[in-house]
Amino acid sequence: MHALRILALLAALAGSVWLGWEFVARAIGPDAESQAIESDARASKIRNAGRAAIEERIKLAPEHADFYALLRREFPQDLTRVLNVFADRAAGASKLDTPDAYLAEALRTMRRTHGVNAARASLARLDRVFEAQGKIMGALSDADPGLCVDFLYGNASQAFFDFSARQRALVADMAVAGVEAMIDGRATSEDRPPPTDSDFLVLERALQERGLSRAEIDALLDGKTPETPIPDIALCRAGGIYVQTLRTLPDAVRLRIYALAVELLARS
């Protein structure tokens, strides 16, 4: 079965830095306990101040408001954890990130914790996820084919965050579509069957009919690097055709491929 490396395009915003936090055990005596309480109080005060600053920074991108409102309503505990991580990191680094970097990391956190639910979402919700991805690729194709290819394979960079700042409405729509799919799919615990070899043959034939070469199809579906490198502009175009072609497949085939794509991302 094909590895479907192109499905990593769903991870385009997953390039944020992740930090591990260690908690060191303390000896608890009368003085140590008092110091611990004072230390925790200071830490809480710093975190609260940091969260307030983070929330003000997030407001600088009003296009992201619907995304955070959705988290606040449907996943309040996750949003609290995300904001606390942002605040702790800001305190350690003595600086704030951009609203675009915060959106990227918040979305990645949601994908890791609730992404499997999105794989169970309705066809309409998953169609919207891929439609939003296609719009991002279209905008990237016009702006920077090289960056488009990075997005295609899930390689986030500062250049992508710069693009995100210029295209906040598009990026926010993609984030909202992803979370809405998680909400839609969490109502059911039924996993979908994986795509069959016949499903992939249907997809390959559809891509061939749209003019993609064997090398382009292999690069998209299997992540194969051809002997003759494919120019960025051609590979970006092929990725756009892939997303468009998915919408033309029979519903059952499309749904199985969508579900696999989202599940792979959630488990990666």
C-alpha positions as CSV (number, residue, x, y, z in Angstrom):
1,M,0.0,0.0,0.0
2,H,1.2,3.5,-0.8
3,A,2.8,5.4,2.0
4,L,0.9,8.5,0.9
5,R,3.7,10.9,1.9
6,I,1.7,13.8,0.5
7,L,-0.7,13.3,3.3
8,A,1.9,15.1,5.4
9,L,0.6,18.3,3.8
10,L,-1.9,18.3,6.7
11,A,1.0,18.9,9.0
12,A,2.2,22.1,7.4
13,L,1.6,24.0,10.5
14,A,3.3,21.5,12.7
15,G,6.8,22.9,12.7
16,S,6.6,24.7,16.0
17,V,9.2,24.0,18.6
18,W,8.1,21.7,21.4
19,L,9.7,22.0,24.9
20,G,9.8,19.5,27.6
21,W,9.4,20.6,31.2
22,E,11.1,18.9,34.1
23,F,9.7,19.0,37.6
24,V,12.4,18.6,40.2
25,A,11.4,17.0,43.5
26,R,12.0,19.1,46.6
27,A,12.8,18.1,50.2
28,I,9.9,19.3,52.3
29,G,10.8,20.6,55.7
30,P,9.3,23.6,57.4
31,D,11.6,26.1,55.7
32,A,11.5,24.2,52.4
33,E,7.7,24.0,52.5
34,S,7.4,27.8,53.1
35,Q,9.9,28.5,50.3
36,A,8.0,26.1,48.0
37,I,4.7,27.9,48.7
38,E,6.3,31.3,48.0
39,S,8.0,29.9,44.9
40,D,4.7,28.5,43.6
41,A,2.9,31.8,44.3
42,R,5.6,33.7,42.3
43,A,5.4,31.2,39.5
44,S,1.6,31.5,39.4
45,K,1.8,35.3,39.3
46,I,4.4,35.1,36.5
47,R,2.3,32.7,34.6
48,N,-0.9,34.7,35.0
49,A,0.9,37.9,33.8
50,G,2.4,35.9,30.9
51,R,-1.0,34.6,29.9
52,A,-2.5,38.1,29.9
53,A,0.3,39.2,27.6
54,I,-0.2,36.2,25.4
55,E,-3.9,36.8,25.0
56,E,-3.2,40.5,24.2
57,R,-0.7,39.3,21.5
58,I,-3.2,36.9,20.1
59,K,-5.7,39.7,19.7
60,L,-3.4,41.4,17.3
61,A,-4.7,38.9,14.7
62,P,-8.5,39.3,14.8
63,E,-8.7,36.8,12.0
64,H,-7.8,34.1,14.5
65,A,-10.6,35.0,16.9
66,D,-13.0,32.3,15.6
67,F,-10.4,29.6,16.1
68,Y,-9.8,30.5,19.8
69,A,-13.5,31.0,20.4
70,L,-14.1,27.4,19.1
71,L,-11.4,26.1,21.5
72,R,-12.8,28.1,24.4
73,R,-16.3,26.6,23.8
74,E,-15.5,23.0,22.9
75,F,-12.0,22.3,24.4
76,P,-11.6,24.8,27.3
77,Q,-9.1,22.5,29.2
78,D,-6.9,22.2,26.1
79,L,-6.9,25.9,25.5
80,T,-5.9,26.5,29.2
81,R,-3.0,24.1,28.8
82,V,-1.9,25.6,25.6
83,L,-1.9,29.2,27.0
84,N,0.0,28.0,30.1
85,V,2.7,26.5,27.9
86,F,2.9,29.8,25.9
87,A,3.1,31.8,29.1
88,D,5.8,29.6,30.7
89,R,7.9,29.7,27.6
90,A,7.6,33.4,27.2
91,A,8.7,33.9,30.8
92,G,11.8,31.7,30.2
93,A,12.7,33.4,27.0
94,S,11.6,36.9,28.1
95,K,9.9,37.5,24.8
96,L,6.6,36.8,23.0
97,D,6.1,34.9,19.8
98,T,3.9,36.1,16.9
99,P,0.2,35.4,16.8
100,D,0.9,33.2,13.8
101,A,3.4,31.0,15.6
102,Y,0.9,30.7,18.5
103,L,-1.9,29.6,16.1
104,A,0.4,27.0,14.5
105,E,1.4,25.5,17.9
106,A,-2.2,25.5,19.2
107,L,-3.4,23.7,16.1
108,R,-0.6,21.2,16.3
109,T,-1.5,20.5,20.0
110,M,-5.1,19.9,19.0
111,R,-4.1,17.6,16.2
112,R,-2.0,15.5,18.5
113,T,-4.7,15.2,21.2
114,H,-7.9,15.1,19.2
115,G,-6.8,14.5,15.6
116,V,-8.0,10.8,15.7
117,N,-11.5,12.2,16.2
118,A,-11.2,14.2,13.0
119,A,-10.6,10.9,11.1
120,R,-14.1,9.9,12.0
121,A,-15.7,13.1,10.8
122,S,-18.3,13.4,8.1
123,L,-17.4,13.6,4.5
124,A,-18.6,17.2,4.3
125,R,-16.3,18.2,7.2
126,L,-13.3,16.4,5.7
127,D,-14.0,17.9,2.3
128,R,-13.7,21.3,4.0
129,V,-10.4,20.5,5.6
130,F,-8.9,19.6,2.3
131,E,-10.5,22.5,0.5
132,A,-8.8,24.8,3.0
133,Q,-5.5,23.1,2.4
134,G,-6.0,23.6,-1.3
135,K,-6.5,27.3,-0.9
136,I,-3.3,27.6,1.1
137,M,-1.4,25.8,-1.6
138,G,-2.9,28.0,-4.3
139,A,-1.8,31.1,-2.5
140,L,1.7,29.6,-1.9
141,S,2.0,28.6,-5.5
142,D,1.5,32.2,-6.6
143,A,3.8,33.6,-3.9
144,D,6.7,31.1,-3.6
145,P,6.7,27.7,-5.3
146,G,9.6,26.5,-3.1
147,L,7.6,27.4,0.1
148,C,4.6,25.6,-1.5
149,V,6.7,22.4,-1.7
150,D,7.8,22.9,1.9
151,F,4.1,23.1,2.9
152,L,3.3,20.1,0.8
153,Y,5.7,18.0,2.8
154,G,5.0,19.5,6.2
155,N,8.2,21.6,6.5
156,A,7.3,24.7,8.5
157,S,9.7,27.6,8.5
158,Q,10.0,31.2,9.4
159,A,9.1,31.9,5.8
160,F,5.9,30.1,6.2
161,F,5.0,32.1,9.3
162,D,5.8,35.3,7.4
163,F,3.3,34.0,4.7
164,S,0.8,33.2,7.5
165,A,1.0,36.7,8.7
166,R,0.1,38.0,5.3
167,Q,-2.7,35.4,4.8
168,R,-4.2,35.1,8.2
169,A,-7.7,34.6,7.0
170,L,-6.7,31.6,4.9
171,V,-4.6,30.0,7.6
172,A,-7.3,30.6,10.3
173,D,-9.9,29.0,8.0
174,M,-7.7,25.9,7.7
175,A,-7.3,25.8,11.5
176,V,-11.1,26.2,12.1
177,A,-11.9,23.5,9.6
178,G,-9.5,21.1,11.4
179,V,-11.1,21.7,14.8
180,E,-14.6,21.5,13.4
181,A,-13.7,18.0,12.0
182,M,-12.5,17.0,15.5
183,I,-15.8,18.1,17.1
184,D,-17.8,16.4,14.4
185,G,-15.9,13.1,14.7
186,R,-15.8,12.8,18.5
187,A,-19.4,11.8,18.6
188,T,-18.6,8.4,17.2
189,S,-16.1,5.8,18.3
190,E,-16.3,3.9,15.0
191,D,-13.0,3.7,13.2
192,R,-13.1,3.8,9.4
193,P,-11.5,1.0,7.3
194,P,-8.2,1.9,5.6
195,P,-8.1,2.6,1.8
196,T,-7.8,-0.5,-0.3
197,D,-5.3,-1.0,-3.1
198,S,-8.2,-0.5,-5.5
199,D,-8.9,2.9,-3.9
200,F,-5.3,3.9,-4.7
201,L,-5.5,2.7,-8.2
202,V,-8.6,4.9,-8.7
203,L,-6.7,7.8,-7.4
204,E,-3.6,7.1,-9.6
205,R,-5.7,6.8,-12.7
206,A,-7.5,10.1,-11.9
207,L,-4.2,11.8,-11.4
208,Q,-2.9,10.4,-14.7
209,E,-6.0,11.6,-16.5
210,R,-5.3,15.1,-15.1
211,G,-1.9,15.1,-16.8
212,L,0.5,14.1,-13.9
213,S,3.6,12.1,-14.9
214,R,4.6,8.8,-13.3
215,A,7.4,10.7,-11.5
216,E,5.1,13.3,-10.1
217,I,2.6,10.7,-8.9
218,D,5.4,8.7,-7.2
219,A,6.7,11.8,-5.6
220,L,3.3,12.7,-4.2
221,L,2.0,9.3,-3.2
222,D,5.2,7.5,-2.2
223,G,7.6,10.3,-1.4
224,K,10.0,9.0,-4.0
225,T,12.8,11.3,-5.2
226,P,13.1,11.0,-9.0
227,E,16.5,10.7,-10.7
228,T,15.7,14.0,-12.4
229,P,14.5,16.4,-9.7
230,I,11.0,17.9,-10.3
231,P,11.1,21.7,-10.3
232,D,9.3,23.3,-7.3
233,I,6.8,25.0,-9.5
234,A,5.8,21.6,-11.1
235,L,5.6,19.8,-7.9
236,C,3.6,22.5,-6.3
237,R,1.2,22.4,-9.3
238,A,1.0,18.6,-8.9
239,G,0.1,18.9,-5.2
240,G,-2.7,21.3,-6.1
241,I,-4.0,18.9,-8.7
242,Y,-3.9,16.1,-6.1
243,V,-6.1,18.0,-3.7
244,Q,-8.5,19.0,-6.5
245,T,-8.6,15.4,-7.8
246,L,-9.6,14.0,-4.4
247,R,-12.8,15.9,-4.6
248,T,-13.7,14.0,-7.8
249,L,-13.3,10.5,-6.4
250,P,-16.4,8.4,-5.4
251,D,-17.5,9.4,-1.9
252,A,-16.5,6.1,-0.3
253,V,-13.0,6.1,-1.8
254,R,-12.5,9.8,-0.9
255,L,-13.7,9.2,2.7
256,R,-11.3,6.3,3.3
257,I,-8.3,8.3,2.0
258,Y,-9.3,11.4,4.0
259,A,-9.6,9.4,7.1
260,L,-6.2,7.7,6.7
261,A,-4.6,11.1,6.0
262,V,-6.0,12.7,9.2
263,E,-5.3,9.6,11.3
264,L,-1.6,9.4,10.2
265,L,-1.2,13.0,11.1
266,A,-2.7,12.6,14.5
267,R,-0.5,9.6,15.3
268,S,2.7,11.0,13.8
